Amino acid sequence: MTMAVQGDNLVVVPQMKLERLLSMKGGKGETSYVKNSQAQARHARSMLHLLEEALDLMQLPLVESPFAVADLGCSCGGNTLFIVDVIVKHVTKRYETMGTVPPEFQAFFSDLPSNDFNVLFQLLPPLVDKGSLEGCLSADGRRSYYAAGVPGSFYRRLFAGRSIDFFHSAFSLHWLSQVPDSVINRRSPEYNNGGIFIHGASRHTAEAYKKQFQTDLANFLRCRSLEMKRGGSMFLVCLGRTSTDPTDQGGAGLLFGSHFEEAWNDLVQEGLIDEEKRDSFNIPVYAPSLGEFEEVVEADGSFAIKKLEVVRGGSPLVVTRPDDPAEVGCALANSCRAVCGVLVEAHIGDRMGHEVFARLERRAAGHARELMEKLQFFHIVASLSLE
């Protein structure tokens, strides 16, 4: 890995592997993921009935060892803690309904090594006394599961064979393991000329992203099939699209393309960065169609599909005054910065990163009404079991 210093900013050149860099914005500041993940929380709560359906369908193991839950792509906010609480509480009730004393629970929180695990662990409630494990959380807000962090890419093995009962992953699988090399290769027909995302790009560029998604999801499924206990289940949520055209990325296109792409163009036109610097940056996200997702699952063959559907997730913007353009612009810029700010700053430095998000905020404010009306996410929800 090589690095270059630009002023007082550390700039990491593209040779650095994405998995060593990608993370949601850490800390607890105004642009952090902790402060800008309310939309994800709202979307997750709207799908709790689907998560509980998946838990109801799974075959509960005999109480011989701890029930192991793994949240993949946990990030650093409280959303992952809420979901694990829901899982533990629901499984506990199922055992109690059967007249069986529930097992102990082990929860693994997994994300890339660059994730701010410190913030996550600071939010973790204290463990309830071992002799009084009742339900999910006791009245004083303590947790009834043992917790551990597991750093690493979920596109590779993370756990010992046949060790996990239930996998959960939300709002993560649309992140690719890498930007396809051909997309930033000027000599390739798949080169994303002038773009930083595939929304509205050429069909060749979109095809490269699609192939990368298919490869990544296949690797994800292969690894989980080895790590999951027989009879175990998995609940997955990722950005999806309703269009059959992969260049139409829907809500993801409005968030990562459109005004964000124009903000980068502003820096080029103002002479702050050159075209090559812009063109060598691409957002490693792909929102698949339902058919594309299903095709990979069926080709793998390890999992039975219990449920597979597209659900409307709503807007990623959480504002108190939707008619206030300034608040909408700030919300969109902070939302975008929380999920991809680390990548931007690594590519062009902190100072230029601040400039691009400042321009995004102004552009978004100028299109506030359109964004509030049209910026809607759709999610693919998959409930899979290992037969």
Contacts in CASP RR format, 6 or more apart in sequence:
PFRMAT RR
TARGET T0000
AUTHOR 0000-0000-0000
METHOD contacts of the structure
MODEL  1
MTMAVQGDNLVVVPQMKLERLLSMKGGKGETSYVKNSQAQARHARSMLHL
LEEALDLMQLPLVESPFAVADLGCSCGGNTLFIVDVIVKHVTKRYETMGT
VPPEFQAFFSDLPSNDFNVLFQLLPPLVDKGSLEGCLSADGRRSYYAAGV
PGSFYRRLFAGRSIDFFHSAFSLHWLSQVPDSVINRRSPEYNNGGIFIHG
ASRHTAEAYKKQFQTDLANFLRCRSLEMKRGGSMFLVCLGRTSTDPTDQG
GAGLLFGSHFEEAWNDLVQEGLIDEEKRDSFNIPVYAPSLGEFEEVVEAD
GSFAIKKLEVVRGGSPLVVTRPDDPAEVGCALANSCRAVCGVLVEAHIGD
RMGHEVFARLERRAAGHARELMEKLQFFHIVASLSLE
1 12 0 8 1.000
1 13 0 8 1.000
1 15 0 8 1.000
1 16 0 8 1.000
1 20 0 8 1.000
2 13 0 8 1.000
2 15 0 8 1.000
3 10 0 8 1.000
3 11 0 8 1.000
3 12 0 8 1.000
3 13 0 8 1.000
4 11 0 8 1.000
4 13 0 8 1.000
5 11 0 8 1.000
6 349 0 8 1.000
6 351 0 8 1.000
7 351 0 8 1.000
9 345 0 8 1.000
9 349 0 8 1.000
9 350 0 8 1.000
9 351 0 8 1.000
9 352 0 8 1.000
10 349 0 8 1.000
11 346 0 8 1.000
11 347 0 8 1.000
11 348 0 8 1.000
11 349 0 8 1.000
12 21 0 8 1.000
12 346 0 8 1.000
12 347 0 8 1.000
14 184 0 8 1.000
14 280 0 8 1.000
14 347 0 8 1.000
16 346 0 8 1.000
17 178 0 8 1.000
18 176 0 8 1.000
18 177 0 8 1.000
18 178 0 8 1.000
18 179 0 8 1.000
18 284 0 8 1.000
19 112 0 8 1.000
19 113 0 8 1.000
19 152 0 8 1.000
19 153 0 8 1.000
19 177 0 8 1.000
20 112 0 8 1.000
20 113 0 8 1.000
20 114 0 8 1.000
21 114 0 8 1.000
21 342 0 8 1.000
21 343 0 8 1.000
21 346 0 8 1.000
22 112 0 8 1.000
22 114 0 8 1.000
22 175 0 8 1.000
22 284 0 8 1.000
22 342 0 8 1.000
22 343 0 8 1.000
23 75 0 8 1.000
23 76 0 8 1.000
23 111 0 8 1.000
23 112 0 8 1.000
23 114 0 8 1.000
23 115 0 8 1.000
23 116 0 8 1.000
23 342 0 8 1.000
24 33 0 8 1.000
24 37 0 8 1.000
24 75 0 8 1.000
24 76 0 8 1.000
24 115 0 8 1.000
24 116 0 8 1.000
24 338 0 8 1.000
24 339 0 8 1.000
24 342 0 8 1.000
25 31 0 8 1.000
25 32 0 8 1.000
25 33 0 8 1.000
25 36 0 8 1.000
25 337 0 8 1.000
25 338 0 8 1.000
25 339 0 8 1.000
25 341 0 8 1.000
25 342 0 8 1.000
26 32 0 8 1.000
26 33 0 8 1.000
26 34 0 8 1.000
26 76 0 8 1.000
26 116 0 8 1.000
26 119 0 8 1.000
27 34 0 8 1.000
27 76 0 8 1.000
27 116 0 8 1.000
27 119 0 8 1.000
28 34 0 8 1.000
28 35 0 8 1.000
28 119 0 8 1.000
29 35 0 8 1.000
30 334 0 8 1.000
31 334 0 8 1.000
31 337 0 8 1.000
31 338 0 8 1.000
31 341 0 8 1.000
31 357 0 8 1.000
32 338 0 8 1.000
33 75 0 8 1.000
33 76 0 8 1.000
33 77 0 8 1.000
33 116 0 8 1.000
33 338 0 8 1.000
33 339 0 8 1.000
34 76 0 8 1.000
34 77 0 8 1.000
34 78 0 8 1.000
34 119 0 8 1.000
35 334 0 8 1.000
35 338 0 8 1.000
36 334 0 8 1.000
36 335 0 8 1.000
36 337 0 8 1.000
36 338 0 8 1.000
37 75 0 8 1.000
37 77 0 8 1.000
37 78 0 8 1.000
37 79 0 8 1.000
37 338 0 8 1.000
38 318 0 8 1.000
39 314 0 8 1.000
39 315 0 8 1.000
39 316 0 8 1.000
39 317 0 8 1.000
39 318 0 8 1.000
39 335 0 8 1.000
40 79 0 8 1.000
40 170 0 8 1.000
40 171 0 8 1.000
40 316 0 8 1.000
41 78 0 8 1.000
41 79 0 8 1.000
41 82 0 8 1.000
42 318 0 8 1.000
43 171 0 8 1.000
43 313 0 8 1.000
43 314 0 8 1.000
43 377 0 8 1.000
43 379 0 8 1.000
44 79 0 8 1.000
44 82 0 8 1.000
44 83 0 8 1.000
44 170 0 8 1.000
44 171 0 8 1.000
44 237 0 8 1.000
46 311 0 8 1.000
46 313 0 8 1.000
47 237 0 8 1.000
47 311 0 8 1.000
47 379 0 8 1.000
47 381 0 8 1.000
48 86 0 8 1.000
50 235 0 8 1.000
50 307 0 8 1.000
50 311 0 8 1.000
50 381 0 8 1.000
50 383 0 8 1.000
51 83 0 8 1.000
51 86 0 8 1.000
51 87 0 8 1.000
51 168 0 8 1.000
51 235 0 8 1.000
52 86 0 8 1.000
52 90 0 8 1.000
53 307 0 8 1.000
53 383 0 8 1.000
54 233 0 8 1.000
54 235 0 8 1.000
54 306 0 8 1.000
54 307 0 8 1.000
54 383 0 8 1.000
55 87 0 8 1.000
55 90 0 8 1.000
55 91 0 8 1.000
55 94 0 8 1.000
55 166 0 8 1.000
55 233 0 8 1.000
55 235 0 8 1.000
56 94 0 8 1.000
57 233 0 8 1.000
57 306 0 8 1.000
57 383 0 8 1.000
57 385 0 8 1.000
58 165 0 8 1.000
58 166 0 8 1.000
58 231 0 8 1.000
58 232 0 8 1.000
58 233 0 8 1.000
58 385 0 8 1.000
59 231 0 8 1.000
59 232 0 8 1.000
59 385 0 8 1.000
60 91 0 8 1.000
60 94 0 8 1.000
60 95 0 8 1.000
60 98 0 8 1.000
61 67 0 8 1.000
61 103 0 8 1.000
61 165 0 8 1.000
61 229 0 8 1.000
61 231 0 8 1.000
61 232 0 8 1.000
63 95 0 8 1.000
63 100 0 8 1.000
63 101 0 8 1.000
63 102 0 8 1.000
63 103 0 8 1.000
64 103 0 8 1.000
65 103 0 8 1.000
66 103 0 8 1.000
66 104 0 8 1.000
66 105 0 8 1.000
66 106 0 8 1.000
66 146 0 8 1.000
67 88 0 8 1.000
67 91 0 8 1.000
67 102 0 8 1.000
67 103 0 8 1.000
67 104 0 8 1.000
67 105 0 8 1.000
67 106 0 8 1.000
67 165 0 8 1.000
67 166 0 8 1.000
68 105 0 8 1.000
68 106 0 8 1.000
68 107 0 8 1.000
68 108 0 8 1.000
68 163 0 8 1.000
68 164 0 8 1.000
68 165 0 8 1.000
68 166 0 8 1.000
68 229 0 8 1.000
69 84 0 8 1.000
69 87 0 8 1.000
69 88 0 8 1.000
69 105 0 8 1.000
69 106 0 8 1.000
69 107 0 8 1.000
69 108 0 8 1.000
69 145 0 8 1.000
69 164 0 8 1.000
69 165 0 8 1.000
69 166 0 8 1.000
69 167 0 8 1.000
69 168 0 8 1.000
70 107 0 8 1.000
70 108 0 8 1.000
70 110 0 8 1.000
70 150 0 8 1.000
70 158 0 8 1.000
70 159 0 8 1.000
70 164 0 8 1.000
70 166 0 8 1.000
70 167 0 8 1.000
70 168 0 8 1.000
71 80 0 8 1.000
71 83 0 8 1.000
71 84 0 8 1.000
71 107 0 8 1.000
71 108 0 8 1.000
71 109 0 8 1.000
71 110 0 8 1.000
71 168 0 8 1.000
71 169 0 8 1.000
72 110 0 8 1.000
72 111 0 8 1.000
72 154 0 8 1.000
72 158 0 8 1.000
72 167 0 8 1.000
72 168 0 8 1.000
72 169 0 8 1.000
72 172 0 8 1.000
73 80 0 8 1.000
73 110 0 8 1.000
73 111 0 8 1.000
73 112 0 8 1.000
73 115 0 8 1.000
73 154 0 8 1.000
73 169 0 8 1.000
73 172 0 8 1.000
74 80 0 8 1.000
74 109 0 8 1.000
74 110 0 8 1.000
74 111 0 8 1.000
74 115 0 8 1.000
74 120 0 8 1.000
75 111 0 8 1.000
75 115 0 8 1.000
75 120 0 8 1.000
76 111 0 8 1.000
76 115 0 8 1.000
76 116 0 8 1.000
76 117 0 8 1.000
76 119 0 8 1.000
76 120 0 8 1.000
77 119 0 8 1.000
77 120 0 8 1.000
77 123 0 8 1.000
78 120 0 8 1.000
78 123 0 8 1.000
79 170 0 8 1.000
80 109 0 8 1.000
80 120 0 8 1.000
81 120 0 8 1.000
81 123 0 8 1.000
81 124 0 8 1.000
81 125 0 8 1.000
81 143 0 8 1.000
83 168 0 8 1.000
83 170 0 8 1.000
84 107 0 8 1.000
84 109 0 8 1.000
84 145 0 8 1.000
84 168 0 8 1.000
85 136 0 8 1.000
85 137 0 8 1.000
85 143 0 8 1.000
86 136 0 8 1.000
87 166 0 8 1.000
87 168 0 8 1.000
88 105 0 8 1.000
88 107 0 8 1.000
88 135 0 8 1.000
88 136 0 8 1.000
88 144 0 8 1.000
88 145 0 8 1.000
89 135 0 8 1.000
89 136 0 8 1.000
89 137 0 8 1.000
91 102 0 8 1.000
91 105 0 8 1.000
91 166 0 8 1.000
92 102 0 8 1.000
92 105 0 8 1.000
92 135 0 8 1.000
92 136 0 8 1.000
92 144 0 8 1.000
93 135 0 8 1.000
95 101 0 8 1.000
95 102 0 8 1.000
95 103 0 8 1.000
96 102 0 8 1.000
102 133 0 8 1.000
102 135 0 8 1.000
104 133 0 8 1.000
104 145 0 8 1.000
104 146 0 8 1.000
105 144 0 8 1.000
105 145 0 8 1.000
105 146 0 8 1.000
106 145 0 8 1.000
106 146 0 8 1.000
106 148 0 8 1.000
107 145 0 8 1.000
107 146 0 8 1.000
107 147 0 8 1.000
107 148 0 8 1.000
108 147 0 8 1.000
108 148 0 8 1.000
108 149 0 8 1.000
108 150 0 8 1.000
108 159 0 8 1.000
108 164 0 8 1.000
109 117 0 8 1.000
109 120 0 8 1.000
109 147 0 8 1.000
109 148 0 8 1.000
109 149 0 8 1.000
109 150 0 8 1.000
110 149 0 8 1.000
110 150 0 8 1.000
110 151 0 8 1.000
110 152 0 8 1.000
110 154 0 8 1.000
110 158 0 8 1.000
111 117 0 8 1.000
111 151 0 8 1.000
111 152 0 8 1.000
112 151 0 8 1.000
112 152 0 8 1.000
112 153 0 8 1.000
113 151 0 8 1.000
113 152 0 8 1.000
114 342 0 8 1.000
115 151 0 8 1.000
117 149 0 8 1.000
117 151 0 8 1.000
124 143 0 8 1.000
124 147 0 8 1.000
125 137 0 8 1.000
125 141 0 8 1.000
125 142 0 8 1.000
125 143 0 8 1.000
126 142 0 8 1.000
126 143 0 8 1.000
127 142 0 8 1.000
127 143 0 8 1.000
127 144 0 8 1.000
127 146 0 8 1.000
127 147 0 8 1.000
128 134 0 8 1.000
128 137 0 8 1.000
128 138 0 8 1.000
128 142 0 8 1.000
128 143 0 8 1.000
128 144 0 8 1.000
132 138 0 8 1.000
133 144 0 8 1.000
134 144 0 8 1.000
135 144 0 8 1.000
136 143 0 8 1.000
136 144 0 8 1.000
137 143 0 8 1.000
137 144 0 8 1.000
138 144 0 8 1.000
150 158 0 8 1.000
150 159 0 8 1.000
152 158 0 8 1.000
153 177 0 8 1.000
154 169 0 8 1.000
154 172 0 8 1.000
154 220 0 8 1.000
154 223 0 8 1.000
155 177 0 8 1.000
155 216 0 8 1.000
155 219 0 8 1.000
155 220 0 8 1.000
155 223 0 8 1.000
156 219 0 8 1.000
156 223 0 8 1.000
157 223 0 8 1.000
157 226 0 8 1.000
157 227 0 8 1.000
158 223 0 8 1.000
158 227 0 8 1.000
159 227 0 8 1.000
160 227 0 8 1.000
161 226 0 8 1.000
161 227 0 8 1.000
162 226 0 8 1.000
162 227 0 8 1.000
162 228 0 8 1.000
162 229 0 8 1.000
162 230 0 8 1.000
163 227 0 8 1.000
163 229 0 8 1.000
164 224 0 8 1.000
164 227 0 8 1.000
164 228 0 8 1.000
164 229 0 8 1.000
164 232 0 8 1.000
165 228 0 8 1.000
165 229 0 8 1.000
165 232 0 8 1.000
165 233 0 8 1.000
166 232 0 8 1.000
166 233 0 8 1.000
166 234 0 8 1.000
166 235 0 8 1.000
167 224 0 8 1.000
167 227 0 8 1.000
167 228 0 8 1.000
167 233 0 8 1.000
167 234 0 8 1.000
167 235 0 8 1.000
167 236 0 8 1.000
168 234 0 8 1.000
168 235 0 8 1.000
168 236 0 8 1.000
169 234 0 8 1.000
169 235 0 8 1.000
169 236 0 8 1.000
169 237 0 8 1.000
169 238 0 8 1.000
170 236 0 8 1.000
170 237 0 8 1.000
170 238 0 8 1.000
171 237 0 8 1.000
171 238 0 8 1.000
171 239 0 8 1.000
171 379 0 8 1.000
172 238 0 8 1.000
173 216 0 8 1.000
173 217 0 8 1.000
173 220 0 8 1.000
173 236 0 8 1.000
173 238 0 8 1.000
174 213 0 8 1.000
174 238 0 8 1.000
174 239 0 8 1.000
174 240 0 8 1.000
174 252 0 8 1.000
174 285 0 8 1.000
174 286 0 8 1.000
174 287 0 8 1.000
174 288 0 8 1.000
175 284 0 8 1.000
175 285 0 8 1.000
176 209 0 8 1.000
176 212 0 8 1.000
176 213 0 8 1.000
176 216 0 8 1.000
176 284 0 8 1.000
176 285 0 8 1.000
176 286 0 8 1.000
177 212 0 8 1.000
177 215 0 8 1.000
177 216 0 8 1.000
177 219 0 8 1.000
177 284 0 8 1.000
178 212 0 8 1.000
178 284 0 8 1.000
179 212 0 8 1.000
179 282 0 8 1.000
179 284 0 8 1.000
180 190 0 8 1.000
180 208 0 8 1.000
180 209 0 8 1.000
180 211 0 8 1.000
180 212 0 8 1.000
182 188 0 8 1.000
182 189 0 8 1.000
182 190 0 8 1.000
182 191 0 8 1.000
182 208 0 8 1.000
183 190 0 8 1.000
183 191 0 8 1.000
183 192 0 8 1.000
183 205 0 8 1.000
183 208 0 8 1.000
183 209 0 8 1.000
183 282 0 8 1.000
184 191 0 8 1.000
184 192 0 8 1.000
184 279 0 8 1.000
184 280 0 8 1.000
184 282 0 8 1.000
185 191 0 8 1.000
186 193 0 8 1.000
186 279 0 8 1.000
189 202 0 8 1.000
189 204 0 8 1.000
190 202 0 8 1.000
190 204 0 8 1.000
190 205 0 8 1.000
190 207 0 8 1.000
190 208 0 8 1.000
191 205 0 8 1.000
191 279 0 8 1.000
192 198 0 8 1.000
192 201 0 8 1.000
192 202 0 8 1.000
192 205 0 8 1.000
192 279 0 8 1.000
192 282 0 8 1.000
193 279 0 8 1.000
194 265 0 8 1.000
194 275 0 8 1.000
194 278 0 8 1.000
194 279 0 8 1.000
195 201 0 8 1.000
195 261 0 8 1.000
195 264 0 8 1.000
195 278 0 8 1.000
195 279 0 8 1.000
195 282 0 8 1.000
196 256 0 8 1.000
196 257 0 8 1.000
196 260 0 8 1.000
196 261 0 8 1.000
196 264 0 8 1.000
196 278 0 8 1.000
196 281 0 8 1.000
196 282 0 8 1.000
196 283 0 8 1.000
197 249 0 8 1.000
197 252 0 8 1.000
197 253 0 8 1.000
197 256 0 8 1.000
197 257 0 8 1.000
197 260 0 8 1.000
197 261 0 8 1.000
197 282 0 8 1.000
197 283 0 8 1.000
197 285 0 8 1.000
198 205 0 8 1.000
198 206 0 8 1.000
198 209 0 8 1.000
198 246 0 8 1.000
198 247 0 8 1.000
198 249 0 8 1.000
198 282 0 8 1.000
198 286 0 8 1.000
199 247 0 8 1.000
199 248 0 8 1.000
199 249 0 8 1.000
199 250 0 8 1.000
199 252 0 8 1.000
199 253 0 8 1.000
199 254 0 8 1.000
199 256 0 8 1.000
199 257 0 8 1.000
199 258 0 8 1.000
200 247 0 8 1.000
200 248 0 8 1.000
200 249 0 8 1.000
201 247 0 8 1.000
202 247 0 8 1.000
203 246 0 8 1.000
203 247 0 8 1.000
205 247 0 8 1.000
206 245 0 8 1.000
206 246 0 8 1.000
206 247 0 8 1.000
207 246 0 8 1.000
209 246 0 8 1.000
209 286 0 8 1.000
210 246 0 8 1.000
210 286 0 8 1.000
210 288 0 8 1.000
210 292 0 8 1.000
212 286 0 8 1.000
213 286 0 8 1.000
213 288 0 8 1.000
213 292 0 8 1.000
214 292 0 8 1.000
214 295 0 8 1.000
214 296 0 8 1.000
217 288 0 8 1.000
217 293 0 8 1.000
217 296 0 8 1.000
217 297 0 8 1.000
218 296 0 8 1.000
218 299 0 8 1.000
218 300 0 8 1.000
221 296 0 8 1.000
221 297 0 8 1.000
221 300 0 8 1.000
221 302 0 8 1.000
221 303 0 8 1.000
222 300 0 8 1.000
222 302 0 8 1.000
224 234 0 8 1.000
225 300 0 8 1.000
225 302 0 8 1.000
225 303 0 8 1.000
225 386 0 8 1.000
228 234 0 8 1.000
228 386 0 8 1.000
229 386 0 8 1.000
230 386 0 8 1.000
230 387 0 8 1.000
231 385 0 8 1.000
231 386 0 8 1.000
231 387 0 8 1.000
232 385 0 8 1.000
232 386 0 8 1.000
233 306 0 8 1.000
233 383 0 8 1.000
233 384 0 8 1.000
233 385 0 8 1.000
233 386 0 8 1.000
234 303 0 8 1.000
234 382 0 8 1.000
234 383 0 8 1.000
234 384 0 8 1.000
234 385 0 8 1.000
234 386 0 8 1.000
235 381 0 8 1.000
235 382 0 8 1.000
235 383 0 8 1.000
236 380 0 8 1.000
236 381 0 8 1.000
236 382 0 8 1.000
236 383 0 8 1.000
236 384 0 8 1.000
237 379 0 8 1.000
237 380 0 8 1.000
237 381 0 8 1.000
237 382 0 8 1.000
238 287 0 8 1.000
238 288 0 8 1.000
238 293 0 8 1.000
238 379 0 8 1.000
238 380 0 8 1.000
239 251 0 8 1.000
239 252 0 8 1.000
239 285 0 8 1.000
239 287 0 8 1.000
239 377 0 8 1.000
239 378 0 8 1.000
239 379 0 8 1.000
239 380 0 8 1.000
240 252 0 8 1.000
240 287 0 8 1.000
240 288 0 8 1.000
240 289 0 8 1.000
240 290 0 8 1.000
240 293 0 8 1.000
240 310 0 8 1.000
240 377 0 8 1.000
240 378 0 8 1.000
240 379 0 8 1.000
240 380 0 8 1.000
241 248 0 8 1.000
241 249 0 8 1.000
241 250 0 8 1.000
241 252 0 8 1.000
241 287 0 8 1.000
241 288 0 8 1.000
241 289 0 8 1.000
241 378 0 8 1.000
242 250 0 8 1.000
242 289 0 8 1.000
242 310 0 8 1.000
242 378 0 8 1.000
243 250 0 8 1.000
243 289 0 8 1.000
244 289 0 8 1.000
246 286 0 8 1.000
246 289 0 8 1.000
246 292 0 8 1.000
249 256 0 8 1.000
249 285 0 8 1.000
249 286 0 8 1.000
249 287 0 8 1.000
250 287 0 8 1.000
250 376 0 8 1.000
250 378 0 8 1.000
251 287 0 8 1.000
251 375 0 8 1.000
251 376 0 8 1.000
251 377 0 8 1.000
251 378 0 8 1.000
252 285 0 8 1.000
252 287 0 8 1.000
252 377 0 8 1.000
254 371 0 8 1.000
254 374 0 8 1.000
254 375 0 8 1.000
255 316 0 8 1.000
255 332 0 8 1.000
255 335 0 8 1.000
255 336 0 8 1.000
255 375 0 8 1.000
256 283 0 8 1.000
256 285 0 8 1.000
256 336 0 8 1.000
256 340 0 8 1.000
257 283 0 8 1.000
259 332 0 8 1.000
259 360 0 8 1.000
259 363 0 8 1.000
259 364 0 8 1.000
259 367 0 8 1.000
260 336 0 8 1.000
260 360 0 8 1.000
262 359 0 8 1.000
262 363 0 8 1.000
263 356 0 8 1.000
263 357 0 8 1.000
263 359 0 8 1.000
263 360 0 8 1.000
263 363 0 8 1.000
264 273 0 8 1.000
264 278 0 8 1.000
264 281 0 8 1.000
264 356 0 8 1.000
265 278 0 8 1.000
266 356 0 8 1.000
266 359 0 8 1.000
267 273 0 8 1.000
267 278 0 8 1.000
267 348 0 8 1.000
267 352 0 8 1.000
267 355 0 8 1.000
267 356 0 8 1.000
267 359 0 8 1.000
268 274 0 8 1.000
268 275 0 8 1.000
268 278 0 8 1.000
272 352 0 8 1.000
272 355 0 8 1.000
273 348 0 8 1.000
273 352 0 8 1.000
277 347 0 8 1.000
277 348 0 8 1.000
280 347 0 8 1.000
281 343 0 8 1.000
281 344 0 8 1.000
281 347 0 8 1.000
281 348 0 8 1.000
283 340 0 8 1.000
283 343 0 8 1.000
284 343 0 8 1.000
287 378 0 8 1.000
288 380 0 8 1.000
290 308 0 8 1.000
290 309 0 8 1.000
290 310 0 8 1.000
290 380 0 8 1.000
293 308 0 8 1.000
293 380 0 8 1.000
293 382 0 8 1.000
294 305 0 8 1.000
294 308 0 8 1.000
297 303 0 8 1.000
297 305 0 8 1.000
297 308 0 8 1.000
297 382 0 8 1.000
297 384 0 8 1.000
298 305 0 8 1.000
302 386 0 8 1.000
303 384 0 8 1.000
303 385 0 8 1.000
303 386 0 8 1.000
303 387 0 8 1.000
304 384 0 8 1.000
304 385 0 8 1.000
304 386 0 8 1.000
304 387 0 8 1.000
305 382 0 8 1.000
305 383 0 8 1.000
305 384 0 8 1.000
306 383 0 8 1.000
306 384 0 8 1.000
306 385 0 8 1.000
307 381 0 8 1.000
307 382 0 8 1.000
307 383 0 8 1.000
308 380 0 8 1.000
308 381 0 8 1.000
308 382 0 8 1.000
308 383 0 8 1.000
309 380 0 8 1.000
309 381 0 8 1.000
310 378 0 8 1.000
310 379 0 8 1.000
310 380 0 8 1.000
310 381 0 8 1.000
311 378 0 8 1.000
311 379 0 8 1.000
311 381 0 8 1.000
312 376 0 8 1.000
312 377 0 8 1.000
312 378 0 8 1.000
312 379 0 8 1.000
313 376 0 8 1.000
313 377 0 8 1.000
313 378 0 8 1.000
313 379 0 8 1.000
314 376 0 8 1.000
314 377 0 8 1.000
315 372 0 8 1.000
315 375 0 8 1.000
315 376 0 8 1.000
315 377 0 8 1.000
316 335 0 8 1.000
316 375 0 8 1.000
316 377 0 8 1.000
317 328 0 8 1.000
317 331 0 8 1.000
317 332 0 8 1.000
317 335 0 8 1.000
317 371 0 8 1.000
317 372 0 8 1.000
317 375 0 8 1.000
318 331 0 8 1.000
319 327 0 8 1.000
319 328 0 8 1.000
319 331 0 8 1.000
319 372 0 8 1.000
320 327 0 8 1.000
321 327 0 8 1.000
322 328 0 8 1.000
322 372 0 8 1.000
324 368 0 8 1.000
325 365 0 8 1.000
325 366 0 8 1.000
325 368 0 8 1.000
325 369 0 8 1.000
326 365 0 8 1.000
328 364 0 8 1.000
328 365 0 8 1.000
328 368 0 8 1.000
328 371 0 8 1.000
328 372 0 8 1.000
329 361 0 8 1.000
329 362 0 8 1.000
329 364 0 8 1.000
329 365 0 8 1.000
329 366 0 8 1.000
329 368 0 8 1.000
329 371 0 8 1.000
330 361 0 8 1.000
330 365 0 8 1.000
332 360 0 8 1.000
332 361 0 8 1.000
332 364 0 8 1.000
332 371 0 8 1.000
332 375 0 8 1.000
333 357 0 8 1.000
333 358 0 8 1.000
333 360 0 8 1.000
333 361 0 8 1.000
333 364 0 8 1.000
336 357 0 8 1.000
336 360 0 8 1.000
337 344 0 8 1.000
337 357 0 8 1.000
341 353 0 8 1.000
341 357 0 8 1.000
344 353 0 8 1.000
344 356 0 8 1.000
344 357 0 8 1.000
345 353 0 8 1.000
348 356 0 8 1.000
364 371 0 8 1.000
END
